[in-house]
Amino acid sequence: MQVPNQGRPGNLSSRLLDRIAGEHQPRDQRRYTKSAFISVGRDALSFDYKIVTDALRRRGIMSFATQGMQLHHAHDMPERGWCPAGPLGARA
């Protein structure tokens, strides 16, 4: 999933997220099976839209910020010298 416009809350409502990503999952039953990529500039000091990453996390989606880098999503691919990106937010 690509999150529009640096993940600003005005671009993603709870109703829209429920339709495209699914409804909230209870914390003890969350399974992180989806990924969201948020385009954030390289010089951004921090990702300011924690409300969006929290809303995505409640739906089982881990968020990743580009911060001027290219991110690649891969599954069962041969080694390419890439390193894993760390998800946004405090806890998974």
N, CA, C and O atoms as a GROMACS GRO file, in nm:
protein
  368
    1MET      N    1   0.085  -0.117   0.000
    1MET     CA    2   0.000   0.000   0.000
    1MET      C    3   0.090   0.123   0.000
    1MET      O    4   0.186   0.130   0.076
    2GLN      N    5   0.058   0.219  -0.085
    2GLN     CA    6   0.131   0.345  -0.085
    2GLN      C    7   0.043   0.449  -0.020
    2GLN      O    8  -0.070   0.472  -0.062
    3VAL      N    9   0.095   0.514   0.084
    3VAL     CA   10   0.018   0.614   0.157
    3VAL      C   11   0.043   0.750   0.092
    3VAL      O   12   0.158   0.790   0.074
    4PRO      N   13  -0.064   0.822   0.056
    4PRO     CA   14  -0.048   0.948  -0.017
    4PRO      C   15   0.002   1.064   0.068
    4PRO      O   16  -0.017   1.068   0.189
    5ASN      N   17   0.067   1.158   0.000
    5ASN     CA   18   0.100   1.289   0.055
    5ASN      C   19   0.165   1.285   0.193
    5ASN      O   20   0.115   1.348   0.286
    6GLN      N   21   0.272   1.213   0.206
    6GLN     CA   22   0.349   1.202   0.330
    6GLN      C   23   0.267   1.151   0.447
    6GLN      O   24   0.303   1.176   0.563
    7GLY      N   25   0.159   1.082   0.421
    7GLY     CA   26   0.080   1.022   0.528
    7GLY      C   27   0.004   1.121   0.613
    7GLY      O   28  -0.028   1.092   0.728
    8ARG      N   29  -0.025   1.236   0.559
    8ARG     CA   30  -0.100   1.336   0.638
    8ARG      C   31  -0.237   1.281   0.673
    8ARG      O   32  -0.302   1.219   0.589
    9PRO      N   33  -0.282   1.302   0.797
    9PRO     CA   34  -0.409   1.247   0.842
    9PRO      C   35  -0.528   1.292   0.759
    9PRO      O   36  -0.626   1.218   0.749
   10GLY      N   37  -0.524   1.410   0.700
   10GLY     CA   38  -0.635   1.459   0.620
   10GLY      C   39  -0.659   1.378   0.494
   10GLY      O   40  -0.764   1.392   0.431
   11ASN      N   41  -0.566   1.294   0.456
   11ASN     CA   42  -0.578   1.215   0.334
   11ASN      C   43  -0.626   1.073   0.359
   11ASN      O   44  -0.658   1.002   0.264
   12LEU      N   45  -0.632   1.031   0.484
   12LEU     CA   46  -0.675   0.895   0.517
   12LEU      C   47  -0.772   0.899   0.634
   12LEU      O   48  -0.732   0.924   0.748
   13SER      N   49  -0.898   0.875   0.608
   13SER     CA   50  -0.996   0.870   0.716
   13SER      C   51  -1.008   0.727   0.766
   13SER      O   52  -0.967   0.633   0.698
   14SER      N   53  -1.064   0.711   0.883
   14SER     CA   54  -1.088   0.576   0.937
   14SER      C   55  -1.181   0.498   0.845
   14SER      O   56  -1.162   0.378   0.824
   15ARG      N   57  -1.279   0.565   0.792
   15ARG     CA   58  -1.375   0.499   0.702
   15ARG      C   59  -1.304   0.447   0.576
   15ARG      O   60  -1.328   0.335   0.533
   16LEU      N   61  -1.217   0.529   0.519
   16LEU     CA   62  -1.143   0.486   0.400
   16LEU      C   63  -1.050   0.370   0.434
   16LEU      O   64  -1.044   0.271   0.359
   17LEU      N   65  -0.977   0.380   0.544
   17LEU     CA   66  -0.888   0.271   0.584
   17LEU      C   67  -0.964   0.141   0.608
   17LEU      O   68  -0.918   0.033   0.572
   18ASP      N   69  -1.082   0.150   0.670
   18ASP     CA   70  -1.163   0.030   0.691
   18ASP      C   71  -1.198  -0.036   0.558
   18ASP      O   72  -1.200  -0.159   0.549
   19ARG      N   73  -1.226   0.045   0.456
   19ARG     CA   74  -1.264  -0.010   0.325
   19ARG      C   75  -1.147  -0.073   0.252
   19ARG      O   76  -1.162  -0.180   0.192
   20ILE      N   77  -1.030  -0.008   0.257
   20ILE     CA   78  -0.919  -0.060   0.176
   20ILE      C   79  -0.825  -0.152   0.252
   20ILE      O   80  -0.755  -0.233   0.192
   21ALA      N   81  -0.821  -0.140   0.384
   21ALA     CA   82  -0.724  -0.218   0.460
   21ALA      C   83  -0.789  -0.314   0.561
   21ALA      O   84  -0.722  -0.401   0.614
   22GLY      N   85  -0.915  -0.297   0.587
   22GLY     CA   86  -0.981  -0.381   0.686
   22GLY      C   87  -1.004  -0.306   0.816
   22GLY      O   88  -0.947  -0.199   0.839
   23GLU      N   89  -1.088  -0.362   0.898
   23GLU     CA   90  -1.123  -0.297   1.024
   23GLU      C   91  -1.017  -0.323   1.130
   23GLU      O   92  -0.927  -0.406   1.113
   24HIS      N   93  -1.029  -0.251   1.242
   24HIS     CA   94  -0.936  -0.266   1.354
   24HIS      C   95  -0.930  -0.411   1.398
   24HIS      O   96  -1.029  -0.484   1.394
   25GLN      N   97  -0.811  -0.452   1.440
   25GLN     CA   98  -0.791  -0.585   1.496
   25GLN      C   99  -0.759  -0.570   1.644
   25GLN      O  100  -0.684  -0.479   1.680
   26PRO      N  101  -0.813  -0.656   1.729
   26PRO     CA  102  -0.774  -0.650   1.870
   26PRO      C  103  -0.623  -0.668   1.884
   26PRO      O  104  -0.563  -0.745   1.810
   27ARG      N  105  -0.563  -0.597   1.977
   27ARG     CA  106  -0.417  -0.598   1.993
   27ARG      C  107  -0.360  -0.739   2.006
   27ARG      O  108  -0.257  -0.770   1.945
   28ASP      N  109  -0.426  -0.825   2.082
   28ASP     CA  110  -0.373  -0.960   2.105
   28ASP      C  111  -0.396  -1.052   1.984
   28ASP      O  112  -0.345  -1.165   1.983
   29GLN      N  113  -0.471  -1.007   1.884
   29GLN     CA  114  -0.497  -1.090   1.766
   29GLN      C  115  -0.437  -1.031   1.638
   29GLN      O  116  -0.462  -1.083   1.529
   30ARG      N  117  -0.359  -0.924   1.649
   30ARG     CA  118  -0.303  -0.860   1.529
   30ARG      C  119  -0.202  -0.948   1.460
   30ARG      O  120  -0.115  -1.009   1.523
   31ARG      N  121  -0.215  -0.954   1.331
   31ARG     CA  122  -0.119  -1.023   1.246
   31ARG      C  123  -0.075  -0.922   1.142
   31ARG      O  124  -0.157  -0.871   1.065
   32TYR      N  125   0.053  -0.893   1.138
   32TYR     CA  126   0.105  -0.792   1.046
   32TYR      C  127   0.135  -0.858   0.912
   32TYR      O  128   0.245  -0.910   0.891
   33THR      N  129   0.037  -0.856   0.824
   33THR     CA  130   0.048  -0.924   0.696
   33THR      C  131   0.054  -0.827   0.579
   33THR      O  132   0.065  -0.870   0.464
   34LYS      N  133   0.048  -0.697   0.607
   34LYS     CA  134   0.047  -0.597   0.501
   34LYS      C  135   0.154  -0.491   0.531
   34LYS      O  136   0.195  -0.473   0.645
   35SER      N  137   0.197  -0.423   0.425
   35SER     CA  138   0.297  -0.316   0.438
   35SER      C  139   0.246  -0.189   0.374
   35SER      O  140   0.175  -0.193   0.274
   36ALA      N  141   0.284  -0.076   0.432
   36ALA     CA  142   0.252   0.055   0.375
   36ALA      C  143   0.382   0.133   0.360
   36ALA      O  144   0.466   0.133   0.450
   37PHE      N  145   0.397   0.198   0.246
   37PHE     CA  146   0.515   0.278   0.218
   37PHE      C  147   0.473   0.425   0.213
   37PHE      O  148   0.382   0.462   0.140
   38ILE      N  149   0.542   0.507   0.293
   38ILE     CA  150   0.508   0.648   0.304
   38ILE      C  151   0.626   0.729   0.252
   38ILE      O  152   0.738   0.717   0.301
   39SER      N  153   0.599   0.811   0.152
   39SER     CA  154   0.703   0.893   0.092
   39SER      C  155   0.730   1.013   0.182
   39SER      O  156   0.644   1.101   0.198
   40VAL      N  157   0.848   1.016   0.240
   40VAL     CA  158   0.889   1.124   0.330
   40VAL      C  159   1.025   1.174   0.282
   40VAL      O  160   1.113   1.093   0.250
   41GLY      N  161   1.044   1.305   0.276
   41GLY     CA  162   1.169   1.362   0.228
   41GLY      C  163   1.289   1.322   0.311
   41GLY      O  164   1.278   1.293   0.430
   42ARG      N  165   1.406   1.322   0.246
   42ARG     CA  166   1.531   1.284   0.312
   42ARG      C  167   1.563   1.374   0.432
   42ARG      O  168   1.614   1.326   0.533
   43ASP      N  169   1.531   1.502   0.420
   43ASP     CA  170   1.566   1.598   0.525
   43ASP      C  171   1.460   1.609   0.635
   43ASP      O  172   1.475   1.690   0.726
   44ALA      N  173   1.356   1.530   0.626
   44ALA     CA  174   1.252   1.534   0.730
   44ALA      C  175   1.313   1.488   0.862
   44ALA      O  176   1.374   1.381   0.868
   45LEU      N  177   1.296   1.568   0.966
   45LEU     CA  178   1.356   1.534   1.095
   45LEU      C  179   1.290   1.412   1.158
   45LEU      O  180   1.357   1.326   1.214
   46SER      N  181   1.160   1.406   1.148
   46SER     CA  182   1.088   1.290   1.203
   46SER      C  183   0.957   1.276   1.128
   46SER      O  184   0.913   1.368   1.059
   47PHE      N  185   0.899   1.163   1.141
   47PHE     CA  186   0.770   1.140   1.077
   47PHE      C  187   0.664   1.191   1.173
   47PHE      O  188   0.644   1.136   1.280
   48ASP      N  189   0.596   1.298   1.132
   48ASP     CA  190   0.505   1.370   1.222
   48ASP      C  191   0.364   1.316   1.230
   48ASP      O  192   0.283   1.364   1.310
   49TYR      N  193   0.332   1.217   1.150
   49TYR     CA  194   0.194   1.174   1.143
   49TYR      C  195   0.174   1.039   1.209
   49TYR      O  196   0.129   0.943   1.146
   50LYS      N  197   0.206   1.033   1.338
   50LYS     CA  198   0.195   0.910   1.415
   50LYS      C  199   0.051   0.858   1.416
   50LYS      O  200   0.029   0.737   1.426
   51ILE      N  201  -0.045   0.947   1.406
   51ILE     CA  202  -0.185   0.905   1.406
   51ILE      C  203  -0.214   0.811   1.288
   51ILE      O  204  -0.293   0.718   1.301
   52VAL      N  205  -0.150   0.835   1.175
   52VAL     CA  206  -0.169   0.751   1.057
   52VAL      C  207  -0.100   0.616   1.077
   52VAL      O  208  -0.160   0.512   1.049
   53THR      N  209   0.024   0.615   1.124
   53THR     CA  210   0.093   0.488   1.144
   53THR      C  211   0.023   0.404   1.251
   53THR      O  212   0.017   0.282   1.239
   54ASP      N  213  -0.031   0.469   1.353
   54ASP     CA  214  -0.106   0.395   1.455
   54ASP      C  215  -0.233   0.335   1.395
   54ASP      O  216  -0.267   0.220   1.424
   55ALA      N  217  -0.303   0.411   1.312
   55ALA     CA  218  -0.426   0.361   1.248
   55ALA      C  219  -0.394   0.242   1.158
   55ALA      O  220  -0.470   0.145   1.154
   56LEU      N  221  -0.284   0.250   1.085
   56LEU     CA  222  -0.244   0.138   1.000
   56LEU      C  223  -0.207   0.016   1.084
   56LEU      O  224  -0.245  -0.096   1.051
   57ARG      N  225  -0.133   0.038   1.191
   57ARG     CA  226  -0.090  -0.072   1.278
   57ARG      C  227  -0.211  -0.144   1.337
   57ARG      O  228  -0.211  -0.267   1.348
   58ARG      N  229  -0.314  -0.068   1.375
   58ARG     CA  230  -0.435  -0.131   1.431
   58ARG      C  231  -0.504  -0.222   1.330
   58ARG      O  232  -0.585  -0.307   1.367
   59ARG      N  233  -0.472  -0.204   1.202
   59ARG     CA  234  -0.531  -0.287   1.096
   59ARG      C  235  -0.434  -0.393   1.046
   59ARG      O  236  -0.459  -0.457   0.944
   60GLY      N  237  -0.324  -0.413   1.117
   60GLY     CA  238  -0.228  -0.517   1.080
   60GLY      C  239  -0.133  -0.476   0.968
   60GLY      O  240  -0.085  -0.561   0.894
   61ILE      N  241  -0.106  -0.346   0.957
   61ILE     CA  242  -0.019  -0.296   0.851
   61ILE      C  243   0.104  -0.230   0.914
   61ILE      O  244   0.091  -0.140   0.997
   62MET      N  245   0.221  -0.273   0.874
   62MET     CA  246   0.346  -0.210   0.919
   62MET      C  247   0.380  -0.099   0.820
   62MET      O  248   0.372  -0.119   0.699
   63SER      N  249   0.420   0.017   0.871
   63SER     CA  250   0.450   0.133   0.788
   63SER      C  251   0.599   0.156   0.778
   63SER      O  252   0.673   0.139   0.876
   64PHE      N  253   0.644   0.195   0.660
   64PHE     CA  254   0.784   0.223   0.634
   64PHE      C  255   0.794   0.358   0.564
   64PHE      O  256   0.717   0.386   0.472
   65ALA      N  257   0.889   0.443   0.605
   65ALA     CA  258   0.911   0.574   0.544
   65ALA      C  259   1.030   0.567   0.450
   65ALA      O  260   1.131   0.504   0.482
   66THR      N  261   1.018   0.632   0.335
   66THR     CA  262   1.126   0.629   0.237
   66THR      C  263   1.244   0.717   0.282
   66THR      O  264   1.359   0.677   0.267
   67GLN      N  265   1.217   0.834   0.335
   67GLN     CA  266   1.318   0.931   0.377
   67GLN      C  267   1.430   0.944   0.275
   67GLN      O  268   1.548   0.936   0.308
   68GLY      N  269   1.390   0.965   0.150
   68GLY     CA  270   1.487   0.986   0.042
   68GLY      C  271   1.550   0.860  -0.013
   68GLY      O  272   1.639   0.869  -0.098
   69MET      N  273   1.509   0.743   0.033
   69MET     CA  274   1.566   0.616  -0.014
   69MET      C  275   1.460   0.540  -0.093
   69MET      O  276   1.340   0.565  -0.080
   70GLN      N  277   1.507   0.446  -0.173
   70GLN     CA  278   1.415   0.355  -0.240
   70GLN      C  279   1.393   0.235  -0.149
   70GLN      O  280   1.488   0.180  -0.094
   71LEU      N  281   1.269   0.197  -0.134
   71LEU     CA  282   1.237   0.077  -0.056
   71LEU      C  283   1.183  -0.027  -0.152
   71LEU      O  284   1.108   0.005  -0.244
   72HIS      N  285   1.221  -0.152  -0.130
   72HIS     CA  286   1.177  -0.262  -0.215
   72HIS      C  287   1.107  -0.365  -0.128
   72HIS      O  288   1.156  -0.401  -0.021
   73HIS      N  289   0.995  -0.412  -0.173
   73HIS     CA  290   0.923  -0.517  -0.102
   73HIS      C  291   0.956  -0.649  -0.170
   73HIS      O  292   0.936  -0.663  -0.291
   74ALA      N  293   1.005  -0.745  -0.095
   74ALA     CA  294   1.046  -0.872  -0.154
   74ALA      C  295   1.003  -0.988  -0.065
   74ALA      O  296   0.994  -0.976   0.057
   75HIS      N  297   0.977  -1.100  -0.129
   75HIS     CA  298   0.941  -1.222  -0.056
   75HIS      C  299   0.997  -1.340  -0.135
   75HIS      O  300   0.973  -1.353  -0.254
   76ASP      N  301   1.072  -1.424  -0.068
   76ASP     CA  302   1.134  -1.542  -0.130
   76ASP      C  303   1.218  -1.506  -0.253
   76ASP      O  304   1.208  -1.569  -0.358
   77MET      N  305   1.300  -1.403  -0.237
   77MET     CA  306   1.390  -1.362  -0.347
   77MET      C  307   1.533  -1.400  -0.312
   77MET      O  308   1.566  -1.413  -0.194
   78PRO      N  309   1.618  -1.417  -0.412
   78PRO     CA  310   1.759  -1.445  -0.385
   78PRO      C  311   1.826  -1.325  -0.318
   78PRO      O  312   1.779  -1.212  -0.331
   79GLU      N  313   1.935  -1.349  -0.248
   79GLU     CA  314   2.011  -1.244  -0.179
   79GLU      C  315   2.057  -1.139  -0.278
   79GLU      O  316   2.110  -1.172  -0.384
   80ARG      N  317   2.038  -1.012  -0.244
   80ARG     CA  318   2.078  -0.903  -0.332
   80ARG      C  319   2.161  -0.798  -0.260
   80ARG      O  320   2.192  -0.693  -0.317
   81GLY      N  321   2.197  -0.822  -0.137
   81GLY     CA  322   2.276  -0.726  -0.062
   81GLY      C  323   2.193  -0.614  -0.002
   81GLY      O  324   2.248  -0.514   0.044
   82TRP      N  325   2.062  -0.630   0.000
   82TRP     CA  326   1.976  -0.530   0.060
   82TRP      C  327   1.965  -0.558   0.210
   82TRP      O  328   1.986  -0.671   0.254
   83CYS      N  329   1.933  -0.457   0.286
   83CYS     CA  330   1.912  -0.477   0.429
   83CYS      C  331   1.767  -0.442   0.462
   83CYS      O  332   1.705  -0.363   0.392
   84PRO      N  333   1.714  -0.500   0.567
   84PRO     CA  334   1.574  -0.475   0.601
   84PRO      C  335   1.554  -0.333   0.654
   84PRO      O  336   1.640  -0.278   0.722
   85ALA      N  337   1.441  -0.277   0.621
   85ALA     CA  338   1.402  -0.147   0.674
   85ALA      C  339   1.329  -0.167   0.806
   85ALA      O  340   1.260  -0.267   0.824
   86GLY      N  341   1.343  -0.075   0.897
   86GLY     CA  342   1.271  -0.081   1.023
   86GLY      C  343   1.136  -0.013   1.012
   86GLY      O  344   1.126   0.096   0.955
   87PRO      N  345   1.031  -0.074   1.064
   87PRO     CA  346   0.898  -0.013   1.056
   87PRO      C  347   0.887   0.111   1.145
   87PRO      O  348   0.959   0.123   1.244
   88LEU      N  349   0.798   0.200   1.110
   88LEU     CA  350   0.770   0.319   1.191
   88LEU      C  351   0.686   0.279   1.311
   88LEU      O  352   0.614   0.179   1.306
   89GLY      N  353   0.693   0.354   1.416
   89GLY     CA  354   0.611   0.329   1.532
   89GLY      C  355   0.692   0.264   1.644
   89GLY      O  356   0.801   0.211   1.622
   90ALA      N  357   0.636   0.269   1.762
   90ALA     CA  358   0.707   0.223   1.880
   90ALA      C  359   0.717   0.072   1.889
   90ALA      O  360   0.826   0.017   1.910
   91ARG      N  361   0.603   0.003   1.873
   91ARG     CA  362   0.607  -0.141   1.889
   91ARG      C  363   0.527  -0.208   1.779
   91ARG      O  364   0.432  -0.152   1.724
   92ALA      N  365   0.568  -0.329   1.749
   92ALA     CA  366   0.497  -0.405   1.644
   92ALA      C  367   0.381  -0.481   1.701
   92ALA      O  368   0.310  -0.550   1.628
   0.00000   0.00000   0.00000
